[in-house]
């Protein structure tokens, strides 16, 4: 029904990037507004962030795939240049990939989220490389929807959030 682009403060310093909108997001035209969005809001509040003040949220796909299926490789390929430019324009200090599809797509990795999460990566688009811009610190973590289905992984997500908070605090002190 709707294009779901982004929500929050693009100058906030941290950008969260999920997979694709769900039914609630499609109806409202905003990312992460359903139950998983409520958990994401609580997660970012735990580390001193607020969606409308210092966090920015988007997805790698800007529309809900039919039947709420995973985005196809063609859909991802269509959106990827826009997502990359979106990241360049927002210029976050920290980029957080929510879930495997987002992390694997943007980091161009084949490992699953359980192997990628909790590790820092340097993220640069081709445009950033061409302009010799510094990479963005990027951390994959579990998607809030996964944490709702598998609450036993919340402890690992909490460790990721604390690492993100520490990186943001360090960047603010620099």
Helices and strands as residue ranges (DSSP letters): E 6-8, E 14-18, H 23-28, H 35-46, H 51-54, E 56-59, G 66-68, H 73-90, E 94-98, H 100-107, H 113-116, E 120-123, H 126-130, E 136-141, H 144-149, G 151-153, H 154-173
